[in-house]
């Protein structure tokens, strides 16, 4: 009987495989070089930090989307979870006049609860994921308006019962949005960027290095097989939605700290932008699957493109068009060119 | 003799290296019901797909009333008069439309049938079709409001609107009750009388006894027996389908060890006869029976996928009733499920990850995976089972079916178990891989109880120390695999003549 001893050498990669693997990163490098040459001031630390800052909140939400995509789910409620956290933190600080710590904890608990309810709707009541989270999205958009009768929250506003809200956004809370760490240059890196990098690293470690991440990928690929291998599929799915909910509320907290008021109208673009970043992430390194590293690269890619175009004086209303175009190109990379995506 | 409706000569079909049909010669006569029997993977469904235009044959010819017939699409086959009713009832009807629209669907889909819908005319036409088929339903009713049998009859009525020359029915009774099936048979009697050739695929002996004029058995992509003399030789047909010719089973039956699993008065489904069964350490037990005999139900209760209706299970002296698959695995009961594509393979994972899925916790510390230990385990499995691959990081999809199956079996051999249940481990596997897998299962059997669900007799004889026969959701035979009385085994597989004319087989 012929038993080949398995060798650990990977087969040689063909040109297509190389381009699928590194094509997107090469494109991004090309873009960086292009803007550095064309747009004056693009290649500076401040510009780099600005790009990171512009995508930090989107990126954090996108990491939550990634977690649900891994278990073959989808969370449409992240945008409204983030704005709910924004309103909740403002409510706790301004109306209830409590401190920053309480506000942050309340938001995180709310995010986890929203994720848990999403998960229960999906695994116990068998509502399809898109519909369950769509329902949750509407519910939250409505809910966050009820306590203040649809108005934004700021110090000095009149409450429904006639009182005047005396609370303020405390310094500690605002510093989450406004403090900058020194990094070679004084006051360079904002908190949100650090949070993005830390959360990104943690999600990456969880998904790639732990058995929980492994089993979540197994569920996403063939949930029946994962279940027959003894995996508690429902528990992991709920966990994924809870991760998504918590990360969305982290985004909301950072947004509230940056704005300094409970602005009812902000955060409209969060859902679409973060979904786009997570999907663009499929194309990075030819992964053809949701992954934390790719998601961050995807978010940065959009940030670089928009920053570069803005510095070249492209009008703001072209931004969504550019994002859409990037997303379509990335999806072609993932599904048409890669073997895994195309071999159906 | 009767006139020949369909004539197949030397039909061959291969998917890549996997040859599924190896030269089929078959005649189907007008006004006759030909039952086609064959175990899983014998090539029945491929043959049907060649006839109804889903696949085209690699070689050979088909003639339909003397005319050459080689459909390339299903609609071409239907136009030529070959109509198929598939196993899944809802494939044949559209539940959200009314009966009339369903019956007239092919007419509506035809180009040039008018832009606007004439409901009145539709209903009238549909009533005509229904009446011609003695179909007693209100044509304005939605199909989703009908019972399964009526849906099935609507699907067949729809097929009949094409005035078929050959009607193919793929396990049409698999979700029907006995009463519902009777109505179907009455309809088939009428069709037979009107001169349609009918090819009827089924595993149910009671159906076959009721409807067959002729039985054709298939095995390994070939016709292994044609039975047409009355009275039909049912046992012979089953024997031809299961086969037991080529195996020189050389089984050394070991000393049976302690009783690992005791099943006491288990009832698998409402109304089934209770049975008891002991599984011992060191022993490999093959559990055999036709499709629907209860093999898979038994595997399911052992692994906690469903609960028995009655009776108790005792694992190593303690009551055993796992609430989940995870609990079953913790208790030391492993199941390698059948149908690997939907139940076992994780398509996005490489070989290593596929092997370690159930036991990734064993390769982790504080939840962090030890990749080296994982790879070592995978490489051990690869060399133990002779899995042919370039490296342990190959995509699972790049492996052949046999090697994929080895990965799936190897997954459950990687850790020690008290009871290992393998449901159809040889499904869609070539003879070499089958031998490798069987050998590996036997060589590792010491110290654990092993139960292997198989439908082919060869496989049972090749692997088992003991062969259990199931029929009608219960155990009907228990044989030591030594000078075994094959005729008796086959009789038990087929079931008792007088008993199966009743309704017990329609337990669902």
HADDOCK unambig.tbl for C-alpha pairs under 7 A between the chains (distance, minus, plus):
assign (segid A and resid 3 and name CA) (segid B and resid 383 and name CA) 6.28 0.50 0.50
assign (segid A and resid 3 and name CA) (segid B and resid 386 and name CA) 5.07 0.50 0.50
assign (segid A and resid 4 and name CA) (segid B and resid 388 and name CA) 6.78 0.50 0.50
assign (segid A and resid 5 and name CA) (segid B and resid 383 and name CA) 6.34 0.50 0.50
assign (segid A and resid 6 and name CA) (segid B and resid 379 and name CA) 6.70 0.50 0.50
assign (segid A and resid 6 and name CA) (segid B and resid 390 and name CA) 6.37 0.50 0.50
assign (segid A and resid 6 and name CA) (segid B and resid 391 and name CA) 5.06 0.50 0.50
assign (segid A and resid 6 and name CA) (segid B and resid 392 and name CA) 6.49 0.50 0.50
assign (segid A and resid 7 and name CA) (segid B and resid 390 and name CA) 6.72 0.50 0.50
assign (segid A and resid 7 and name CA) (segid B and resid 391 and name CA) 5.21 0.50 0.50
assign (segid A and resid 8 and name CA) (segid B and resid 391 and name CA) 5.46 0.50 0.50
assign (segid A and resid 8 and name CA) (segid B and resid 392 and name CA) 6.85 0.50 0.50
assign (segid A and resid 9 and name CA) (segid B and resid 391 and name CA) 6.77 0.50 0.50
assign (segid A and resid 209 and name CA) (segid B and resid 368 and name CA) 5.66 0.50 0.50
assign (segid A and resid 209 and name CA) (segid B and resid 369 and name CA) 5.75 0.50 0.50
assign (segid A and resid 210 and name CA) (segid B and resid 367 and name CA) 5.21 0.50 0.50
assign (segid A and resid 210 and name CA) (segid B and resid 368 and name CA) 4.20 0.50 0.50
assign (segid A and resid 210 and name CA) (segid B and resid 369 and name CA) 5.26 0.50 0.50
assign (segid A and resid 211 and name CA) (segid B and resid 360 and name CA) 6.17 0.50 0.50
assign (segid A and resid 211 and name CA) (segid B and resid 361 and name CA) 6.53 0.50 0.50
assign (segid A and resid 211 and name CA) (segid B and resid 364 and name CA) 6.83 0.50 0.50
assign (segid A and resid 211 and name CA) (segid B and resid 367 and name CA) 5.58 0.50 0.50
assign (segid A and resid 211 and name CA) (segid B and resid 368 and name CA) 6.18 0.50 0.50
assign (segid A and resid 211 and name CA) (segid B and resid 369 and name CA) 5.75 0.50 0.50
assign (segid A and resid 218 and name CA) (segid B and resid 346 and name CA) 6.24 0.50 0.50
assign (segid A and resid 221 and name CA) (segid B and resid 346 and name CA) 5.77 0.50 0.50
assign (segid A and resid 221 and name CA) (segid B and resid 347 and name CA) 6.26 0.50 0.50
assign (segid A and resid 221 and name CA) (segid B and resid 348 and name CA) 5.87 0.50 0.50
assign (segid A and resid 222 and name CA) (segid B and resid 346 and name CA) 5.46 0.50 0.50
assign (segid A and resid 224 and name CA) (segid B and resid 343 and name CA) 5.69 0.50 0.50
assign (segid A and resid 225 and name CA) (segid B and resid 342 and name CA) 6.91 0.50 0.50
assign (segid A and resid 225 and name CA) (segid B and resid 343 and name CA) 4.49 0.50 0.50
assign (segid A and resid 225 and name CA) (segid B and resid 344 and name CA) 4.40 0.50 0.50
assign (segid A and resid 225 and name CA) (segid B and resid 345 and name CA) 6.49 0.50 0.50
assign (segid A and resid 225 and name CA) (segid B and resid 346 and name CA) 6.78 0.50 0.50
assign (segid A and resid 228 and name CA) (segid B and resid 325 and name CA) 6.27 0.50 0.50
assign (segid A and resid 229 and name CA) (segid B and resid 357 and name CA) 6.70 0.50 0.50
assign (segid A and resid 229 and name CA) (segid B and resid 358 and name CA) 4.73 0.50 0.50
assign (segid A and resid 230 and name CA) (segid B and resid 325 and name CA) 4.76 0.50 0.50
assign (segid A and resid 230 and name CA) (segid B and resid 326 and name CA) 3.94 0.50 0.50
assign (segid A and resid 230 and name CA) (segid B and resid 329 and name CA) 6.67 0.50 0.50
assign (segid A and resid 230 and name CA) (segid B and resid 358 and name CA) 6.16 0.50 0.50
assign (segid A and resid 231 and name CA) (segid B and resid 326 and name CA) 6.31 0.50 0.50
